[in-house]
Amino acid sequence: MHRLLAVVSGKGGTGKSTLCAGLGRALARGGKRVLLIDLDAGMRCLDLLLHVSDRLVFDLSDVLAGKPLADAALAVEDAPGLFVLAAPADPQLPDPTAFRAFLEEIRAEYDFVFLDFAAGPVNPCLACLPADAEVLVVATPDEAAVRDAALLRQALTDISGVRLVLNGFSYTQFWQTPYPSLDALIDACGLPLAGVIPFDPTLRMRKGAKHSPARQAFERLSQRLCGKSVPLPNLKRF
């Protein structure tokens, strides 16, 4: 399978890293081997979300400098098959050419590699992704996030597999937005929908609730990424 997915957003606070963590766990529960690479140099958080920070010694910059990936990719203890490669503490972006060579070298070791990009304008490393890379644009249902998702879509015209993940969705709060329907919001983004993740306060808990709405949504999205046809649930439940 060997899928490579960049996870991006136009603005901060949309929940990219939480999506990566939840989706990585869901795929690992399904027997997939998954690597999450944190690319938010200087502002990393995946190691905290997946509770591996106490074992963190090496990061992406060390691997690009020649350190074996096996020394730097930390196994998530409660999710067999899931690994995390932390971003550098130094806010220096990786060299795009070296980064592309690294991705080509290691991607065959995993079923899925997720790249958790920093929010904001398009990162130069996006231009160095392999031709078959996919992109998940994460947005919350508010005007600023939707506008920025549309701007990202315009900047990613060279990548064919770009889809939208709507995060932090609440049915009651959605009707306070200017969008008359979910379809209207999707049209404003200009992207096909990959999934909807509901607002779920249990995500802040260390282990989370086993049958929480967000965990179930991550499961549905993981199944779609694996080629299964999984319909959206009734959004009035969120």
C-alpha positions as CSV (number, residue, x, y, z in Angstrom):
1,M,0.0,0.0,0.0
2,H,2.7,2.5,1.1
3,R,0.5,5.7,1.2
4,L,2.0,9.1,1.8
5,L,-0.4,11.8,3.1
6,A,0.4,15.4,4.0
7,V,-1.9,16.9,6.6
8,V,-2.2,20.7,6.2
9,S,-4.3,23.7,7.2
10,G,-4.5,27.3,6.3
11,K,-4.8,28.5,9.9
12,G,-3.8,27.2,13.3
13,G,-6.1,25.6,15.7
14,T,-7.9,23.3,13.3
15,G,-6.7,20.1,15.0
16,K,-4.2,18.7,12.4
17,S,-2.0,17.0,15.0
18,T,-5.0,15.6,16.8
19,L,-6.3,14.2,13.5
20,C,-2.9,12.6,12.8
21,A,-2.8,11.1,16.3
22,G,-6.4,9.8,16.1
23,L,-6.2,8.5,12.6
24,G,-2.8,6.9,13.2
25,R,-4.2,5.0,16.2
26,A,-7.2,3.9,14.2
27,L,-5.1,2.6,11.3
28,A,-2.8,0.8,13.8
29,R,-5.8,-0.9,15.4
30,G,-6.6,-2.1,11.9
31,G,-3.2,-3.8,11.6
32,K,-1.5,-1.1,9.6
33,R,2.1,0.1,10.2
34,V,2.0,3.8,10.5
35,L,4.6,6.6,10.8
36,L,3.6,10.1,11.9
37,I,6.2,12.8,11.0
38,D,5.9,16.1,12.9
39,L,7.0,18.9,10.6
40,D,6.0,21.8,12.8
41,A,9.6,22.7,13.6
42,G,9.9,24.6,16.9
43,M,6.3,24.0,17.8
44,R,6.1,20.2,17.8
45,C,3.3,18.5,19.7
46,L,2.8,15.0,18.3
47,D,5.2,13.5,20.9
48,L,3.0,15.0,23.6
49,L,-0.3,13.9,22.1
50,L,1.0,10.3,21.8
51,H,2.8,10.3,25.2
52,V,6.3,9.6,23.9
53,S,8.1,12.8,24.9
54,D,9.8,11.2,27.8
55,R,11.7,8.9,25.4
56,L,12.5,11.6,22.9
57,V,16.2,11.8,22.1
58,F,16.5,12.2,18.3
59,D,14.2,14.1,15.8
60,L,13.8,14.6,12.1
61,S,16.9,16.8,11.8
62,D,19.0,14.0,13.3
63,V,17.6,11.5,10.7
64,L,18.3,13.9,7.8
65,A,21.8,14.2,9.1
66,G,22.3,10.4,9.0
67,K,20.9,9.0,12.2
68,P,19.1,5.7,11.5
69,L,15.3,6.1,11.5
70,A,15.0,3.2,13.9
71,D,16.8,5.3,16.5
72,A,14.4,8.3,16.2
73,A,11.0,6.9,15.3
74,L,9.4,6.2,18.7
75,A,6.9,3.4,19.1
76,V,3.6,4.3,20.7
77,E,3.3,1.8,23.5
78,D,-0.5,1.5,23.6
79,A,-0.8,1.4,19.8
80,P,1.3,-1.4,18.3
81,G,2.3,-0.5,14.7
82,L,2.2,3.3,15.3
83,F,5.5,5.3,15.3
84,V,6.3,9.0,15.8
85,L,9.2,11.0,14.4
86,A,9.4,14.4,16.2
87,A,10.0,17.7,14.6
88,P,13.3,19.5,15.4
89,A,13.1,21.9,18.4
90,D,15.0,24.4,16.2
91,P,12.4,26.2,13.9
92,Q,14.6,25.6,10.9
93,L,12.7,23.9,8.0
94,P,14.3,20.8,6.6
95,D,16.1,21.0,3.3
96,P,13.4,20.1,0.7
97,T,15.7,18.0,-1.5
98,A,17.1,16.0,1.5
99,F,13.6,15.6,2.8
100,R,12.3,14.1,-0.5
101,A,15.1,11.7,-0.6
102,F,14.4,10.6,2.9
103,L,10.7,10.0,2.1
104,E,11.5,7.9,-0.9
105,E,13.9,5.9,1.2
106,I,11.7,5.1,4.1
107,R,8.1,5.0,2.8
108,A,8.3,1.3,1.8
109,E,8.7,0.4,5.5
110,Y,5.1,1.6,6.3
111,D,1.6,1.2,5.1
112,F,0.9,4.9,5.8
113,V,3.2,7.9,6.4
114,F,1.5,11.1,7.6
115,L,3.3,14.4,7.4
116,D,1.9,16.8,10.0
117,F,2.8,20.2,8.5
118,A,2.8,23.5,10.3
119,A,-0.3,25.7,9.6
120,G,-0.1,28.6,7.3
121,P,1.1,29.3,3.7
122,V,2.3,26.3,1.7
123,N,5.5,24.8,3.0
124,P,8.3,24.5,0.4
125,C,8.6,20.8,1.4
126,L,5.1,20.3,-0.1
127,A,6.6,21.0,-3.6
128,C,9.0,18.1,-3.0
129,L,6.4,15.4,-2.3
130,P,6.3,12.4,-4.6
131,A,3.8,12.5,-7.4
132,D,1.5,10.0,-5.8
133,A,1.3,11.9,-2.5
134,E,-2.1,12.8,-1.1
135,V,-3.2,15.8,0.9
136,L,-5.7,16.2,3.7
137,V,-6.7,19.8,4.2
138,V,-8.1,20.2,7.8
139,A,-10.6,22.9,8.5
140,T,-13.1,23.7,11.2
141,P,-16.6,25.0,10.3
142,D,-15.9,28.7,10.6
143,E,-15.4,31.3,7.9
144,A,-11.7,31.9,8.4
145,A,-10.8,28.2,8.3
146,V,-13.0,27.6,5.2
147,R,-11.5,30.6,3.4
148,D,-8.0,29.4,4.1
149,A,-8.8,25.9,3.0
150,A,-10.0,27.3,-0.3
151,L,-6.8,29.3,-0.7
152,L,-4.7,26.1,0.0
153,R,-6.7,24.3,-2.6
154,Q,-5.7,26.9,-5.2
155,A,-2.1,26.5,-4.1
156,L,-2.1,22.7,-4.4
157,T,-3.3,22.4,-8.0
158,D,-0.3,20.2,-8.9
159,I,-1.4,17.5,-6.5
160,S,-4.4,15.5,-7.6
161,G,-5.4,13.7,-4.3
162,V,-6.4,16.7,-2.2
163,R,-9.4,16.2,0.2
164,L,-11.1,18.0,3.0
165,V,-11.5,16.8,6.6
166,L,-14.0,18.9,8.6
167,N,-12.9,18.9,12.2
168,G,-14.5,19.9,15.4
169,F,-18.0,19.7,14.0
170,S,-21.0,20.4,16.2
171,Y,-24.5,20.3,14.6
172,T,-26.0,22.9,17.0
173,Q,-23.1,25.3,16.5
174,F,-22.9,24.8,12.7
175,W,-26.2,26.5,12.2
176,Q,-24.7,29.7,13.7
177,T,-22.3,29.8,10.8
178,P,-23.2,31.5,7.5
179,Y,-23.4,28.2,5.6
180,P,-26.9,27.0,5.0
181,S,-25.8,23.4,4.7
182,L,-22.8,21.1,4.9
183,D,-22.7,21.0,1.1
184,A,-22.5,24.8,1.0
185,L,-19.4,24.7,3.2
186,I,-17.8,22.0,1.1
187,D,-18.5,24.0,-2.0
188,A,-16.9,27.1,-0.4
189,C,-13.7,25.0,0.3
190,G,-13.7,23.7,-3.2
191,L,-12.6,20.2,-2.1
192,P,-14.1,16.7,-2.0
193,L,-15.0,15.6,1.6
194,A,-12.9,12.8,3.1
195,G,-14.6,12.9,6.6
196,V,-16.2,14.8,9.4
197,I,-14.8,14.6,12.9
198,P,-17.2,15.8,15.6
199,F,-16.3,18.1,18.5
200,D,-15.4,15.8,21.3
201,P,-14.1,17.0,24.7
202,T,-12.9,13.5,25.6
203,L,-10.0,13.9,23.2
204,R,-8.3,16.0,25.8
205,M,-8.2,13.0,28.1
206,R,-5.0,11.0,28.2
207,K,-6.6,7.7,27.0
208,G,-9.9,9.1,25.7
209,A,-13.2,7.3,25.7
210,K,-13.2,3.9,23.9
211,H,-16.5,4.6,22.1
212,S,-16.3,8.4,21.9
213,P,-17.8,10.1,18.8
214,A,-14.4,11.3,17.6
215,R,-12.8,7.9,17.9
216,Q,-15.6,6.4,15.9
217,A,-15.1,9.1,13.3
218,F,-11.4,8.3,13.1
219,E,-12.3,4.6,12.5
220,R,-14.6,5.6,9.7
221,L,-12.0,7.8,8.0
222,S,-9.3,5.1,8.4
223,Q,-11.6,2.6,6.7
224,R,-12.2,5.1,3.8
225,L,-8.5,5.5,3.4
226,C,-8.2,1.8,3.1
227,G,-10.7,1.7,0.3
228,K,-13.9,0.9,2.1
229,S,-17.2,2.7,1.3
230,V,-18.3,4.1,4.7
231,P,-21.2,6.6,4.7
232,L,-21.3,9.7,6.9
233,P,-23.4,9.2,10.0
234,N,-26.4,11.3,10.9
235,L,-24.7,14.6,11.7
236,K,-27.5,15.7,13.9
237,R,-26.0,13.3,16.5
238,F,-22.9,15.5,16.8
